[in-house]
Amino acid sequence: MSEAMDELATAVRVELCRLSSSAQVRVVHLGALLAFTPHRRVGGGLQFEFAHQATARWVLDTLVEPTVCSPRPGVVHVPRPRETLRRYGLHEDGRWAFGRGLVEAEGIGRGAVHAASRFTRHGMKVYCPSVPMMLTLATVLGRLGIETSLLDNPARVGVRAAETAEALTRLGAAGAGERYQVMRDLSCGGALTRSSGVDRRYQQRFLRAAGMDS
């Protein structure tokens, strides 16, 4: 992934961390974020590893659970997942489920994109932990009016470049969506794969507009 696209992925995560939403959407958002984030058993707990450290801090702040800790930057350890994560969609058998309403669809879409989205000049891909989760994500994005494609090896949900800016806007990351559109428009002149000086000026302009230039 190019430097510009790495920066865009970070901008998406920053914007979703700062997004104001209802308590119900936020619960599903957090649950889906955890479900789509790499995690492993450590003793009787679950340990989640985030590439974006600000997202790990957002998880800690949102859970508001004194037993949850961060043993090192970017890592969140939940020692009692059954008790702590039940309300966020984790079932006794280890499956995640979130409900079928539009509020749940919005939260799942935000959480999945927050956790596992990657960007190229061809659009957005969200990497899924399993085929059932891929099918769930495609279904809920469809309910939000976002057209997707299904990809395997590994399981991914794809959104075409022409639809990516609108998809991000619908999921609450309008600043990042506008930024992607600018980068896509600039690519017609030939350089989406490298961050040109013009590209960087446009990126900084829209980061400032979205409050993401810190």
N, C-alpha and C positions, 0 to 999 in steps of 0.2 A: 504494500500500500504506500502511496506517495506521502511525502511530508505534509502536503496540503490536506490530504484525506485523513491522516492521523490527527491533525489539528481540528478538523471538522468533527471527528468522532469525539474528541475531548470536549468540544464546544457543546455538542448534543448532551453529553452527560452533565456538564456544568449547568446547562439550562434546565434540565429535568430535575436536578437537585434543588434548584431555586424556585421551581414552579409551585405556585399556590394552588391547592385543590381541596376538594371536600375531604372530610375524614374517611369516608367510605372508599373513594377513589384512591386515596393515599395508602390505605391498608392493602388494597389489591395490587397497587403499583409496587409496594415493598415486597409483597409475597411473590409476585411474578419476577421481580428483580432477583430475589434469592433463588427461585426455581431455575432461572436461566444462567445463574452464576456457578462456575466450577466450585464444588465443595466436596469434602470428604469427612469420614468419621474419625474423630479423635477421642478415644475413650468412649464415653456415652454421649458425647456432644457432636455438633457439626461445626466445621471450620470452613468459612467462605473466603475465597481469595479474589480480590478486586485489582484489576490493572490500574484503575483510576482511584487514587487515594481519597479524593474528596467524596466519592460515592461511598466508600467504607465509612467515612465520618458521618455522612447522611444517614446510613443504616443505623449506626450507633445512636444518633440523636433521635431518630424516628422510633426505634424500638423502645427507648426509655425503660430499659430493663437492667437493674443493677448487676445481675449475674453475667450479662453479656460484656465481653471485653475485647480489646484489640492487642494481641500479644506482640504484634509488630505492624509497621505501616502497611495499609492495604489489606489487612487480614482481620476478620471478625469471627470470634469464637462464641458459639451459643452452647453453653454446657447442658441446658435442659430443653432441647428442641421441641419435645412433645408439648410441654407446658407453654413455652414461650411463643412458638410459631403456629400453634393450632389456629388462632384467629386470623393468621395470614395465609391459610390454605394448606398447611402441611397435615397430612393424615397419618394415622397410626402406622400404616404399612409403608410409609415413605413417599407416597404419591402426593402431588400438589393438585388441588382443584379449587376453583374460584367462583363458581356460579355462572349464570348464563345471561344476565341482564346487560344493558348498555353501559351501566356504570362499571360492571366487571370487565366488559370488553375494553373500555377506555383504560382501566388500570392495568390489564394484562398487556395491552399494546405498549403502554409507556414503560412498564417494567422490563419487558423483553427487549425493547429497543435500547433502554438504559443499560441493560446488562451485556448485550451480545450483538450490537449492530456494528457493521463495518461498511465502508463506503468506497466506491470506485467511480470512474467515469461512466460505468454501466448502471449505476444505481446503488441501492442499499440492499445488503443481505444481513439477515438475523440468524445467527447460528443457534441451533436448538439442541437440547440435551438428549432428545429422543424423537422418534417419528411421531408418536402420539402428541407430544408437545408441539411439534411442527404443524400438525393438522389443527390442533387447537388454536395456535397463533394465526394461521391462515384464515380460519373461520372467523375469529373475532375481528381481525383487520378488515375482512370483507364486510362485516356488520357496520364498521365505521366508514365504509365507502372507499377503502383502500384496496386496489387491485394487486394481487400477488401471484407469484409462481412458486412451485415447489421444486426443490433441488435436493439431491441425495449425495451421500458419500463426501462430506458429512451432511446431515440433515440441516437444510437452510430454507428460510422463506425469503424470496426475492421481491424487490419492488423496482420497477424500471426507472431509469434515470429521469424520464419525462414526468414521472409521478412522485419522485422522491421528495421534492420540496413541499408539495402539497401534503404528502403523508406525514412529514415531520410537523408541519403546521397543525394538522388535525390532532396529533398526539401531544401538542403543547410546546413544541420546540420551534416556534415560528422564526426566531432569530437565526437558528441553524439552518432552517429550511430556506430562508432568504439567502443565506450565505452559500448554500449548495447551488441555488439557482444562478447566482452571480458567477460562481466557479464554472458551472456548466456553460453559461453564456460565453465566458472567456475561453473555454475549451474550443469553441468554434474558430478562434484565432490560433489555436494550436498548442496550448500548454496547460492542460489540466494535470498532467502527470508530474510537472515541476512547479514549484512556487516561484513565479516570476515576481519582479518588483511591483508590477501593476496588480497582480493577483494578491500580493501581500497587503497593498494599500486598501484594496477592496475588502479583504478579510478584516483588517483592523477597523475599518469604518463600520462594518456590521457588527463586529464584536462590541465596539463602543455603544452602538445603538441598542444592543441587547443587554448591556451591562456586564459583558463577559471578558473585558480586556485586562483584568487584574492578573 
